[in-house]
Amino acid sequence: MTQSLLTQPYQRGSPKLHEKSIRCRLIDLGLIDYGASFSLQKELLASIKNKTSLDALIFCEHPHTFTLGRLSKKDNILCGEEGIKKRGISVNRVDRGGEVTYHGPGQLVVYPIFNLSHYKKDLKFYLDTLENVIIATLLKCNVHAEKRPSFRGAWIDGKKIASIGIAVHHWITCHGLALNVNTDLSYFSMIRPCGLDITMTSIESVLGNTNDISKVKQVMLDNFVKSFNLEIMEGGK
Amino acid sequence: MTEIKLPELGEGIEKATVSYWYFQVGQQVKEGEDLVELATDKATFNLPSPATGRLKEVLSQDGDEVKVGQVMGAIE
């Protein structure tokens, strides 16, 4: 796949989709507890619904955490209570789609709180665009990832490097994506990621060297701006 | 009486799975409140109540698959 194809704006639907930029707050939380970031998402979602906040783009990393989607089966956590305690992992059941996943230091997590009424009320459009953003970001980091039909996320040689899981209320999005940059992948062996027997990978594993997560974050931000036609208002409300 | 139907969720999305009813039959609900959560692909979609009133019936239970346009329940 070529870069030009990956970074092309969404073609279907209204041609007006990308004419006007959408003002968006940038919120960089650094390393933050999963629960605290979740509360912030809910607050922002309510404010956007009440039209007292702009759309928001949250960047963060989490301490070691397993999250389970609404329909996740608990037996997809393979290690038992003791293993979870031993490695200091918190477990959260959340209202997003998808199965169990792991978050931890070295993984770039992005929570776009976007009103899809600005774009298109279409879950497929939104999930496709998130995948395009991830793949374009990875390409800029010299990692050639691709989509897999029927399996959301970004993949390299059958290994998964990024996961997606979203929830939508009143066509406003929350939850989002997680990209493994320098993630300790051993934590994924404690679960069946996404309920599948798959191997996870990271930018570090693919390239063989540790990467500056803040640079990946900047590239990711640039791709969000391009794909969703955002005007970033740092610290704006 | 107002029917609760699965709306269009996106191009090519023909069905979803009921994952959670926020209200029980007989309870009062206001128009616009989250009424039922649906799961599809890697997304959950919260359907707002189409009307204010009493949740009269629920035809699709948690775990049931529903098609776009299918009636899942009713408000009266």
Interface residues (C-beta under 8 A of the other chain):
Chain A: R12 G69 R70 L71 D95 R96 G97 G98 K121 D122 L123 K124 F125 Y126 L127 R152 I164 G165 I166 A167 V168 H169 H170
Chain B: E8 L9 G10 E11 G12 I13 T17 S19 Y20 G32 D34 E37 A39 T40 D41 K42 A43 T44 F45 N46 P48
